[in-house]
Amino acid sequence: MYHLDKIILGDNQFFGVNHLSSERGIAREIHFQDVSNVIQVMEWALEFGAGGVMLSTHPRVGQICEAMKANPRLRDNMNIYANIPYIAKYVREANENGIMGLLSDISSRISMGDKIKMALRGGKNLIKKDFLELFKVLIDIEMAYFSGLNVKAVFLHNVLVDIALGLDTRDVFEFFADYIAKRYNALPGFGTLNLPMLITKLNNCGVTNALVMASFNKKGLYMNPSRESYEQIVSKYDFRLLANGVLASGALKPKDAFDYLFSHKPDASVIIGASSKSHLEESIDLLKVHYDSKRMV
């Protein structure tokens, strides 16, 4: 359970996410609306040496997961790294129905027994307990997509993590980590756009060797407050890094990008995003050279 794959396929290209070119993102989204094209890239990634795929709970992820379940090779050999919740859909629902409408929708999925328990609870911790109960329901709603697949790790989305950091809320981290480990027998992880603040907070709370997903690239893209602060934090603390944005949305060549990452965090796992077979093979081959030299694969 505790082994983390070193090479993980990302999902941004499947959903049209490109931080440098909206036109390129739209073209990829159109291409990958055909789920067979998604499955093809996953099969290439597995063939070349990737051990898992990162999937957010985008509205189309259910279709992708069903196609994976119908493919014995992917179902049995490709680990899932879930990134939950898919914030955009909840923001959209809140905009359409209001916050109370959103909370009502989530709470409607709580069992009658749990609702009775919530109604009977009292005291100063009522609000906190009710929030954590809704949080648990939200997790279960999001994780339902992945039933029947090999879920290796579950990451709390960076928006929620960074909000919790800003509010100095330790309960969210503790609850999420405990619930994911016990309920889903998976590694709990945390996404963030501020790695130094998160790692410092976790260590101050006594949490060591945490699993964290964060951007790490030579351009400093999405590395807050600065690229230099990331370089300092990886040299100061021990933690497991799942590095994303390594190519800075295509602004960096793979070799240059990987040389920079591994000069600072040699044991990092890497999320790679590629929509073509040749680019995927090139990136994975470069990563395998590094990991083989370190005997990490």
C-alpha positions as CSV (number, residue, x, y, z in Angstrom):
1,M,0.0,0.0,0.0
2,Y,2.8,2.4,0.9
3,H,4.8,2.1,-2.4
4,L,4.3,5.2,-4.6
5,D,4.7,4.8,-8.3
6,K,7.5,7.0,-9.7
7,I,6.0,7.8,-13.1
8,I,2.3,8.8,-13.2
9,L,0.3,9.9,-16.2
10,G,-1.5,13.2,-15.7
11,D,-5.1,14.0,-16.9
12,N,-4.9,17.7,-17.8
13,Q,-4.7,16.9,-21.5
14,F,-7.8,14.7,-21.3
15,F,-9.9,17.7,-20.1
16,G,-8.4,20.5,-22.2
17,V,-6.3,22.1,-19.5
18,N,-3.3,24.0,-20.9
19,H,-2.0,26.9,-18.8
20,L,-0.1,28.5,-21.7
21,S,-2.4,28.0,-24.7
22,S,-6.2,28.0,-24.6
23,E,-6.4,27.0,-28.3
24,R,-4.2,24.0,-27.7
25,G,-6.3,23.1,-24.7
26,I,-9.5,23.2,-26.6
27,A,-8.1,21.1,-29.4
28,R,-7.0,18.4,-26.9
29,E,-10.4,18.5,-25.2
30,I,-12.2,17.9,-28.5
31,H,-9.8,15.0,-29.3
32,F,-10.2,13.3,-25.9
33,Q,-14.0,13.6,-25.9
34,D,-13.6,10.2,-27.7
35,V,-12.8,8.1,-24.7
36,S,-11.0,5.5,-26.9
37,N,-8.3,8.2,-27.4
38,V,-7.9,8.5,-23.6
39,I,-7.6,4.8,-23.2
40,Q,-5.0,4.7,-26.0
41,V,-2.8,7.2,-24.2
42,M,-3.1,5.2,-21.0
43,E,-2.1,2.0,-22.8
44,W,1.0,3.7,-24.2
45,A,1.9,5.0,-20.8
46,L,1.6,1.6,-19.2
47,E,3.6,0.0,-22.0
48,F,6.4,2.5,-21.6
49,G,6.6,2.2,-17.8
50,A,4.1,4.5,-16.1
51,G,2.6,2.8,-13.1
52,G,-0.5,5.0,-12.5
53,V,-2.7,7.8,-13.7
54,M,-3.9,10.9,-11.9
55,L,-7.6,11.5,-12.3
56,S,-9.7,14.4,-11.1
57,T,-13.4,13.9,-10.8
58,H,-14.2,15.9,-13.9
59,P,-17.8,15.3,-15.3
60,R,-16.3,12.9,-17.9
61,V,-14.2,10.9,-15.5
62,G,-17.1,8.3,-15.0
63,Q,-16.9,7.5,-18.7
64,I,-13.1,7.1,-18.5
65,C,-13.3,4.9,-15.4
66,E,-15.9,2.6,-17.0
67,A,-13.7,2.2,-20.1
68,M,-10.8,1.3,-17.8
69,K,-12.8,-1.3,-16.0
70,A,-13.7,-2.8,-19.4
71,N,-10.0,-3.0,-20.3
72,P,-8.5,-5.9,-18.2
73,R,-4.9,-4.7,-18.7
74,L,-5.6,-1.2,-17.4
75,R,-8.0,-2.4,-14.8
76,D,-5.5,-4.8,-13.3
77,N,-2.2,-2.9,-13.8
78,M,-2.8,0.9,-13.8
79,N,-3.0,2.4,-10.4
80,I,-5.4,5.3,-9.7
81,Y,-4.3,8.6,-8.1
82,A,-7.5,10.4,-7.4
83,N,-7.6,14.2,-7.0
84,I,-10.8,15.2,-5.2
85,P,-13.1,17.1,-5.3
86,Y,-13.3,18.6,-8.7
87,I,-13.7,22.1,-7.5
88,A,-15.1,23.6,-10.7
89,K,-18.3,21.7,-10.6
90,Y,-19.1,22.7,-7.0
91,V,-18.3,26.3,-7.8
92,R,-20.7,26.1,-10.8
93,E,-23.4,24.5,-8.6
94,A,-23.0,27.1,-5.9
95,N,-23.3,29.9,-8.5
96,E,-26.4,28.3,-9.9
97,N,-28.1,27.2,-6.7
98,G,-26.4,29.2,-4.0
99,I,-24.3,27.9,-1.1
100,M,-27.3,26.6,0.7
101,G,-28.5,24.8,-2.4
102,L,-25.1,23.1,-2.7
103,L,-25.0,22.1,0.9
104,S,-28.6,20.8,0.6
105,D,-27.6,18.6,-2.3
106,I,-24.6,17.2,-0.5
107,S,-26.6,16.6,2.7
108,S,-29.4,14.9,0.7
109,R,-27.0,12.0,0.2
110,I,-26.5,11.4,3.9
111,S,-28.3,8.3,5.3
112,M,-31.3,8.8,7.5
113,G,-29.5,7.3,10.4
114,D,-26.6,9.7,10.1
115,K,-29.1,12.6,9.8
116,I,-30.8,11.6,13.1
117,K,-27.4,11.4,14.8
118,M,-26.6,14.9,13.5
119,A,-29.9,16.2,14.7
120,L,-29.5,14.8,18.2
121,R,-25.9,16.1,18.6
122,G,-25.4,19.2,20.7
123,G,-22.7,21.3,22.3
124,K,-19.9,23.5,21.0
125,N,-18.6,20.9,18.6
126,L,-21.8,20.5,16.7
127,I,-20.9,22.7,13.7
128,K,-17.5,21.1,13.4
129,K,-18.9,17.6,13.5
130,D,-21.6,18.4,11.0
131,F,-19.0,19.9,8.6
132,L,-16.9,16.8,8.9
133,E,-19.9,14.6,8.3
134,L,-20.7,16.5,5.1
135,F,-17.0,16.3,4.2
136,K,-17.1,12.5,4.5
137,V,-20.2,12.4,2.2
138,L,-18.4,14.6,-0.3
139,I,-15.4,12.2,-0.3
140,D,-17.6,9.2,-0.8
141,I,-19.5,10.9,-3.7
142,E,-16.3,11.7,-5.4
143,M,-14.7,8.3,-4.8
144,A,-17.7,6.3,-6.2
145,Y,-16.3,6.8,-9.7
146,F,-13.3,4.7,-8.9
147,S,-15.0,1.7,-7.4
148,G,-13.5,-1.5,-9.0
149,L,-10.2,0.1,-9.9
150,N,-6.8,0.1,-8.1
151,V,-6.8,3.2,-6.0
152,K,-3.3,3.8,-4.7
153,A,-3.6,7.4,-3.4
154,V,-6.3,10.0,-2.9
155,F,-5.3,13.7,-2.9
156,L,-7.3,16.5,-1.3
157,H,-7.5,19.2,-4.0
158,N,-5.1,22.1,-3.6
159,V,-7.9,24.7,-3.3
160,L,-9.3,23.1,-0.2
161,V,-5.8,22.4,1.3
162,D,-4.8,26.0,0.8
163,I,-8.0,27.3,2.3
164,A,-7.5,25.1,5.3
165,L,-3.9,26.4,5.6
166,G,-5.1,30.0,5.5
167,L,-7.7,29.3,8.2
168,D,-5.1,27.3,10.2
169,T,-7.5,24.3,10.3
170,R,-5.7,21.2,11.4
171,D,-8.9,19.1,11.8
172,V,-9.4,18.9,8.0
173,F,-5.9,17.3,7.4
174,E,-6.2,14.8,10.2
175,F,-9.8,13.8,9.3
176,F,-9.0,13.4,5.6
177,A,-5.8,11.4,6.2
178,D,-7.5,9.0,8.7
179,Y,-10.7,8.5,6.6
180,I,-8.8,7.8,3.3
181,A,-6.5,5.3,5.0
182,K,-9.2,3.4,6.8
183,R,-12.1,3.7,4.3
184,Y,-10.3,3.3,1.0
185,N,-7.0,1.6,2.1
186,A,-5.1,4.2,0.1
187,L,-2.4,6.7,0.7
188,P,-3.8,10.1,1.7
189,G,-2.1,13.1,0.0
190,F,-2.5,16.8,-0.2
191,G,-2.3,19.1,-3.2
192,T,-1.0,22.7,-2.7
193,L,0.1,25.8,-4.5
194,N,2.2,26.8,-1.4
195,L,4.5,23.9,-0.6
196,P,6.6,25.7,2.0
197,M,3.6,26.7,4.1
198,L,2.0,23.2,3.9
199,I,5.2,21.3,4.8
200,T,6.0,23.7,7.7
201,K,2.4,23.4,9.0
202,L,2.4,19.6,8.8
203,N,5.7,19.3,10.5
204,N,4.6,21.7,13.3
205,C,1.6,19.3,13.8
206,G,3.9,16.3,14.1
207,V,3.1,15.0,10.6
208,T,6.3,13.7,8.9
209,N,6.9,12.0,5.6
210,A,3.7,13.4,4.2
211,L,2.6,12.8,0.6
212,V,2.3,16.1,-1.2
213,M,1.5,17.1,-4.8
214,A,2.9,20.4,-5.9
215,S,4.3,22.1,-9.0
216,F,8.1,22.0,-9.2
217,N,9.7,23.5,-12.3
218,K,12.5,25.7,-13.4
219,K,10.1,28.5,-14.5
220,G,8.7,28.8,-11.0
221,L,5.1,28.3,-12.4
222,Y,2.6,27.9,-9.6
223,M,5.4,27.8,-7.0
224,N,4.3,30.2,-4.3
225,P,5.7,32.3,-2.7
226,S,8.8,31.7,-4.9
227,R,10.8,29.0,-6.7
228,E,13.7,29.6,-4.2
229,S,11.4,28.8,-1.2
230,Y,10.5,25.4,-2.8
231,E,14.2,24.7,-3.2
232,Q,14.8,25.5,0.4
233,I,11.9,23.4,1.8
234,V,12.9,20.2,0.0
235,S,16.4,20.5,1.4
236,K,15.1,21.1,5.0
237,Y,12.3,18.5,5.4
238,D,11.7,14.9,4.5
239,F,8.5,14.3,2.7
240,R,7.2,12.4,-0.4
241,L,6.8,14.8,-3.4
242,L,4.6,14.0,-6.3
243,A,5.7,16.7,-8.7
244,N,3.4,18.1,-11.3
245,G,3.8,21.0,-13.7
246,V,7.4,19.8,-14.2
247,L,7.4,20.9,-17.9
248,A,5.7,24.3,-17.0
249,S,2.9,23.5,-19.4
250,G,5.3,22.8,-22.2
251,A,7.6,25.7,-21.7
252,L,10.5,23.4,-20.8
253,K,12.1,20.5,-22.6
254,P,11.8,17.2,-20.7
255,K,15.5,16.7,-20.1
256,D,16.0,20.3,-18.8
257,A,12.9,20.0,-16.6
258,F,13.9,16.7,-15.1
259,D,17.5,17.7,-14.5
260,Y,16.2,20.7,-12.5
261,L,13.7,18.6,-10.4
262,F,16.0,15.8,-9.5
263,S,18.9,18.1,-8.6
264,H,16.7,19.3,-5.8
265,K,14.5,16.2,-5.0
266,P,16.1,13.0,-6.4
267,D,13.4,10.7,-5.0
268,A,10.4,12.7,-6.3
269,S,7.6,10.9,-8.2
270,V,6.5,12.7,-11.4
271,I,3.2,13.4,-13.1
272,I,3.7,13.7,-16.9
273,G,1.2,14.9,-19.4
274,A,1.4,14.0,-23.0
275,S,-1.1,13.5,-25.8
276,S,1.2,12.0,-28.4
277,K,2.9,8.6,-28.3
278,S,6.4,10.0,-29.2
279,H,6.4,12.7,-26.5
280,L,5.1,10.3,-23.9
281,E,7.8,7.7,-24.7
282,E,10.5,10.4,-24.7
283,S,9.5,11.7,-21.3
284,I,9.2,8.2,-19.7
285,D,12.5,7.0,-21.1
286,L,14.3,10.0,-19.6
287,L,12.6,9.4,-16.2
288,K,13.5,5.7,-16.3
289,V,17.2,6.5,-16.9
290,H,17.2,8.6,-13.8
291,Y,15.3,6.1,-11.6
292,D,17.3,3.2,-12.9
293,S,20.5,5.0,-12.0
294,K,19.1,5.5,-8.4
295,R,17.6,2.0,-8.3
296,M,14.2,3.5,-7.5
297,V,11.9,1.7,-10.0
